[in-house]
Amino acid sequence: MDKQPLITVIIPVYNVAQYLPRCLFSVLKQTLKDIEIICVNDGSTDESVQILNDFAAQDKRIKIFSQTNKGLSSSRNCGLENATGQYIFFLDADDYLHPQALEIFYTAAQKNNVPVVVGETFCRLDRDKPNTNAYNIDKIEPRHHIPALKELYKYRHISAVAWNKLYRADILHNRRFIEGILFEDWPFVTSLFADINEFASIRIPLYMYNITTPSIMRSCFSIKKIQDYITGIRFVSEYFSQQPQQKLWSLVQRKRIAQSVKMMLSKISKSKDNQPELEAYFKQEYMRLKQEKIVRFTDLSLKSKYRLLRLMWHQRKNKK
């Protein structure tokens, strides 16, 4: 029987041939060697599949799974269903890791006996030099956070992304990403951190996030994206409604939902070509959420309130 690897790294792959070798090299060169690398080919049509095959032929730690194009959530879920590691780490194929990243994450998890370790992200352009500092792991002191729910409410040390975090595998046993939507990370992260009591954070940039590749967050806003935000809002609302009705739970739920409304209003305000269409659709969905008492105007930030009122005024004006 094969020994259980310490960490499973899950890498969704879709038409990223330009960046994939760098990503894979960064994982293979990790100082922590006892790892499993699951690459999920999500119907790539470029040279990504050949690159995966070439790397897998050189290192047996790489396992390749292929599916028709179903999106990032489905790829990650496929990785979760096939992972055998004690811990799970998500890595996007256009990003890469500091050579000591996984060892530092794992050491922090063991040292603090926590189910999740959150890292620091280094956002970089292709022309920027990566962080190549060598760290004395024995001298790194992770911050221990209790309770996690309080940190989630204050939005400190917890970014709403699935990557750049090490998860103990057992806490992801029955947890999956919502398939078929964009912005799948924030409901996943919100519900997970609501379930754990503690976590650790490392204030060292170990995850190299490539901001030069096309991004869902930076691409043109659309009705589909509003729909996906709404799906996430409804998921979080339903998830929290099933939990003990404590004051902090309610505050976290309302704040995270208000943050999503803020993101939508911000994107709509910056849209040019289809702003009237987006405003009309958002108003319809916002009023529905308000009637269902899922979102509250009073929970919004001052800037969000201004943008919402301006949007409503635009809609009334257009009807005249």
C-alpha positions as CSV (number, residue, x, y, z in Angstrom):
1,M,0.0,0.0,0.0
2,D,1.4,3.4,-1.0
3,K,2.2,5.8,1.8
4,Q,-0.2,8.7,2.1
5,P,1.4,11.9,0.8
6,L,1.6,14.9,3.2
7,I,0.0,17.3,0.7
8,T,-2.1,17.1,-2.4
9,V,-1.7,20.0,-4.8
10,I,-4.7,20.5,-7.0
11,I,-4.1,22.3,-10.3
12,P,-7.0,23.0,-12.7
13,V,-5.7,23.3,-16.2
14,Y,-7.4,25.0,-19.1
15,N,-5.5,26.5,-22.1
16,V,-2.6,27.7,-20.0
17,A,0.3,26.3,-22.1
18,Q,2.2,29.6,-21.8
19,Y,2.3,29.4,-18.0
20,L,2.0,25.8,-17.1
21,P,5.6,24.7,-17.2
22,R,6.6,27.5,-14.8
23,C,3.8,26.4,-12.5
24,L,4.7,22.7,-12.6
25,F,8.4,23.4,-12.1
26,S,7.6,25.4,-9.0
27,V,5.8,22.5,-7.5
28,L,8.3,19.9,-8.4
29,K,11.1,22.0,-6.9
30,Q,9.4,22.3,-3.6
31,T,11.6,21.5,-0.6
32,L,8.8,19.4,0.8
33,K,9.0,16.3,-1.5
34,D,6.3,14.1,0.0
35,I,3.5,15.5,-2.2
36,E,0.9,14.4,-4.7
37,I,0.2,16.7,-7.7
38,I,-3.3,16.3,-9.3
39,C,-3.7,18.2,-12.6
40,V,-7.2,18.3,-14.0
41,N,-7.3,19.0,-17.7
42,D,-10.6,20.8,-18.2
43,G,-10.9,20.3,-22.0
44,S,-7.9,22.2,-23.0
45,T,-7.4,22.8,-26.8
46,D,-3.9,24.2,-26.7
47,E,-0.6,22.4,-25.8
48,S,-1.5,22.1,-22.1
49,V,-2.2,18.3,-22.4
50,Q,1.1,17.6,-24.0
51,I,2.9,19.6,-21.4
52,L,1.1,17.6,-18.7
53,N,2.0,14.3,-20.3
54,D,5.7,15.3,-20.6
55,F,6.0,16.3,-17.0
56,A,4.1,13.3,-15.7
57,A,6.4,11.0,-17.7
58,Q,9.3,12.5,-15.7
59,D,7.8,12.5,-12.2
60,K,5.4,9.9,-10.9
61,R,4.0,12.3,-8.3
62,I,1.9,14.0,-11.1
63,K,-1.5,12.5,-11.8
64,I,-3.6,13.7,-14.7
65,F,-7.4,13.6,-14.9
66,S,-9.2,14.8,-18.0
67,Q,-12.8,16.0,-18.5
68,T,-14.8,18.0,-21.0
69,N,-14.8,21.7,-20.3
70,K,-16.9,22.2,-17.1
71,G,-15.1,25.1,-15.4
72,L,-12.9,25.8,-12.5
73,S,-15.3,24.5,-9.8
74,S,-15.7,21.2,-11.5
75,S,-12.0,20.8,-12.0
76,R,-11.3,21.5,-8.3
77,N,-14.0,19.1,-7.2
78,C,-12.5,16.4,-9.4
79,G,-9.2,17.0,-7.7
80,L,-10.8,16.8,-4.3
81,E,-12.5,13.5,-5.2
82,N,-9.2,12.0,-6.2
83,A,-6.9,13.5,-3.6
84,T,-5.2,11.2,-1.1
85,G,-3.0,13.7,0.8
86,Q,-3.3,14.6,4.5
87,Y,-3.6,18.3,3.4
88,I,-4.9,20.0,0.3
89,F,-3.5,23.0,-1.5
90,F,-5.1,24.7,-4.6
91,L,-2.9,26.3,-7.1
92,D,-4.0,28.0,-10.3
93,A,-2.0,26.9,-13.4
94,D,-0.9,30.5,-14.3
95,D,0.5,31.1,-10.9
96,Y,3.4,29.5,-9.1
97,L,5.0,28.9,-5.6
98,H,8.1,30.0,-3.7
99,P,10.4,26.9,-3.4
100,Q,9.7,26.6,0.4
101,A,6.0,27.3,0.2
102,L,4.6,23.9,1.0
103,E,7.1,23.1,3.7
104,I,6.4,26.4,5.4
105,F,2.6,25.9,5.2
106,Y,2.9,22.3,6.5
107,T,5.2,23.2,9.3
108,A,2.8,26.0,10.4
109,A,-0.1,23.6,10.4
110,Q,1.8,21.1,12.5
111,K,3.2,23.6,14.8
112,N,-0.1,25.3,15.6
113,N,-2.3,22.2,15.2
114,V,-4.8,24.1,13.1
115,P,-7.0,22.9,10.2
116,V,-6.2,25.8,7.9
117,V,-3.1,27.9,7.2
118,V,-3.5,31.2,5.3
119,G,-0.5,32.6,3.3
120,E,0.5,35.9,1.9
121,T,0.1,36.6,-1.9
122,F,2.7,38.3,-4.0
123,C,0.9,39.9,-7.0
124,R,3.4,40.2,-9.8
125,L,3.7,41.1,-13.5
126,D,5.7,38.8,-15.7
127,R,8.5,41.4,-15.7
128,D,8.7,41.5,-11.9
129,K,11.3,39.4,-10.1
130,P,9.8,36.6,-8.0
131,N,10.4,36.3,-4.3
132,T,13.4,34.0,-4.0
133,N,14.4,34.7,-0.4
134,A,15.6,31.7,1.5
135,Y,13.7,31.4,4.9
136,N,14.8,29.8,8.1
137,I,11.6,27.9,8.8
138,D,12.4,27.4,12.5
139,K,12.3,31.1,13.0
140,I,8.9,31.7,11.3
141,E,6.2,32.3,13.8
142,P,2.7,31.9,12.4
143,R,-0.1,33.9,13.9
144,H,-2.7,31.8,15.7
145,H,-6.3,33.1,15.3
146,I,-9.2,32.1,17.6
147,P,-12.1,32.3,16.9
148,A,-12.0,32.1,13.1
149,L,-15.5,33.4,12.9
150,K,-14.4,36.7,14.4
151,E,-11.6,37.1,11.9
152,L,-14.1,36.3,9.1
153,Y,-16.4,39.1,10.4
154,K,-13.5,41.6,10.5
155,Y,-12.3,40.3,7.2
156,R,-8.7,40.2,8.6
157,H,-6.2,37.7,7.4
158,I,-8.8,35.8,5.3
159,S,-8.9,36.6,1.6
160,A,-11.9,35.3,-0.3
161,V,-9.9,33.0,-2.5
162,A,-9.4,29.2,-2.3
163,W,-5.8,29.3,-3.3
164,N,-2.9,30.3,-1.1
165,K,-4.3,28.3,1.8
166,L,-3.4,24.8,3.2
167,Y,-6.4,22.8,4.3
168,R,-6.4,19.7,6.4
169,A,-8.1,17.1,4.2
170,D,-10.8,16.0,6.7
171,I,-12.4,19.4,6.7
172,L,-13.0,19.2,3.0
173,H,-14.4,15.7,3.0
174,N,-18.0,16.7,2.3
175,R,-17.3,20.2,1.0
176,R,-17.3,21.1,-2.7
177,F,-17.3,24.2,-4.9
178,I,-20.6,25.3,-6.5
179,E,-20.4,24.2,-10.1
180,G,-21.4,26.2,-13.1
181,I,-20.7,29.6,-11.6
182,L,-18.0,32.2,-11.5
183,F,-16.8,33.7,-8.2
184,E,-17.0,30.3,-6.7
185,D,-14.3,31.0,-4.1
186,W,-16.0,33.4,-1.7
187,P,-19.0,31.1,-0.7
188,F,-16.6,28.2,-0.4
189,V,-14.2,30.1,1.8
190,T,-17.0,31.9,3.8
191,S,-18.8,28.6,4.7
192,L,-15.5,26.8,5.5
193,F,-14.1,29.5,7.9
194,A,-17.5,29.6,9.6
195,D,-17.1,25.9,10.4
196,I,-13.6,26.0,11.9
197,N,-12.7,27.4,15.3
198,E,-9.1,28.4,14.5
199,F,-6.5,28.9,11.9
200,A,-2.9,30.2,11.4
201,S,-1.6,32.8,9.1
202,I,1.9,33.4,7.6
203,R,2.9,36.9,6.6
204,I,5.4,35.8,4.0
205,P,4.7,36.1,0.2
206,L,4.8,32.4,-0.9
207,Y,2.2,32.4,-3.6
208,M,3.0,34.2,-6.8
209,Y,-0.2,35.5,-8.3
210,N,0.1,36.4,-12.0
211,I,-1.9,39.5,-12.7
212,T,-1.1,39.7,-16.4
213,T,-3.3,36.8,-17.4
214,P,-7.0,37.3,-18.3
215,S,-9.0,37.3,-15.1
216,I,-12.7,36.8,-14.4
217,M,-12.6,39.6,-11.9
218,R,-11.1,42.0,-14.5
219,S,-13.1,41.0,-17.5
220,C,-16.3,42.7,-18.7
221,F,-19.2,42.5,-16.2
222,S,-22.4,40.7,-17.4
223,I,-25.8,39.5,-16.3
224,K,-24.3,36.0,-16.0
225,K,-21.8,37.3,-13.4
226,I,-24.7,39.0,-11.5
227,Q,-26.5,35.7,-11.5
228,D,-23.4,33.9,-10.2
229,Y,-23.0,36.4,-7.4
230,I,-26.6,35.9,-6.5
231,T,-26.1,32.2,-6.4
232,G,-23.3,32.6,-4.0
233,I,-25.3,35.0,-1.8
234,R,-28.2,32.5,-1.7
235,F,-25.8,29.7,-0.8
236,V,-24.2,31.6,2.0
237,S,-27.7,32.7,3.3
238,E,-29.0,29.2,3.3
239,Y,-25.8,27.8,4.9
240,F,-25.8,30.3,7.8
241,S,-29.6,29.8,8.3
242,Q,-28.9,26.2,9.2
243,Q,-26.4,27.1,11.9
244,P,-27.0,28.0,15.6
245,Q,-28.5,31.5,15.6
246,Q,-25.7,33.3,17.4
247,K,-25.2,37.1,17.0
248,L,-21.8,36.7,15.5
249,W,-23.1,34.2,12.9
250,S,-25.7,36.7,11.8
251,L,-23.2,39.5,11.6
252,V,-20.8,37.5,9.5
253,Q,-23.6,36.4,7.1
254,R,-24.8,39.9,6.6
255,K,-21.3,41.4,6.2
256,R,-20.2,38.8,3.6
257,I,-23.4,39.3,1.6
258,A,-23.0,43.0,1.8
259,Q,-19.5,42.7,0.5
260,S,-20.8,40.8,-2.6
261,V,-23.4,43.5,-3.2
262,K,-20.6,46.0,-3.0
263,M,-18.6,44.1,-5.6
264,M,-21.6,44.0,-8.0
265,L,-22.4,47.7,-7.6
266,S,-18.7,48.6,-8.2
267,K,-18.5,46.5,-11.4
268,I,-21.8,47.9,-12.7
269,S,-20.7,51.5,-12.0
270,K,-17.6,50.9,-14.1
271,S,-19.4,49.2,-17.0
272,K,-19.8,51.2,-20.2
273,D,-21.5,49.4,-23.0
274,N,-24.2,47.5,-21.1
275,Q,-24.7,49.5,-17.9
276,P,-28.5,50.2,-18.4
277,E,-29.1,46.5,-18.9
278,L,-27.0,45.5,-15.9
279,E,-28.7,48.1,-13.7
280,A,-32.2,46.9,-14.6
281,Y,-31.3,43.3,-13.9
282,F,-29.5,44.0,-10.7
283,K,-32.4,46.1,-9.4
284,Q,-34.8,43.2,-10.1
285,E,-32.6,40.7,-8.2
286,Y,-31.7,43.1,-5.4
287,M,-35.4,43.8,-4.7
288,R,-36.1,40.1,-4.6
289,L,-33.3,39.5,-2.1
290,K,-34.5,42.4,0.0
291,Q,-38.1,41.1,0.1
292,E,-36.7,37.7,1.2
293,K,-34.7,39.5,3.9
294,I,-31.4,38.1,2.6
295,V,-29.9,41.5,2.0
296,R,-30.4,44.7,4.0
297,F,-29.8,48.3,2.9
298,T,-28.5,49.2,6.4
299,D,-25.7,46.6,6.1
300,L,-24.2,48.3,3.0
301,S,-21.2,50.7,3.2
302,L,-21.8,54.4,2.6
303,K,-20.3,54.1,-0.9
304,S,-22.5,51.1,-1.8
305,K,-25.6,52.9,-0.5
306,Y,-24.8,55.9,-2.8
307,R,-24.2,53.6,-5.8
308,L,-27.4,51.7,-5.1
309,L,-29.5,54.9,-4.8
310,R,-28.0,56.3,-7.9
311,L,-28.7,53.1,-9.7
312,M,-32.4,53.2,-8.6
313,W,-32.6,56.8,-9.7
314,H,-31.3,55.8,-13.1
315,Q,-33.9,53.2,-13.4
316,R,-36.8,55.5,-12.5
317,K,-35.5,58.1,-14.9
318,N,-35.3,55.6,-17.7
319,K,-38.9,54.5,-17.2
320,K,-40.2,58.1,-17.7
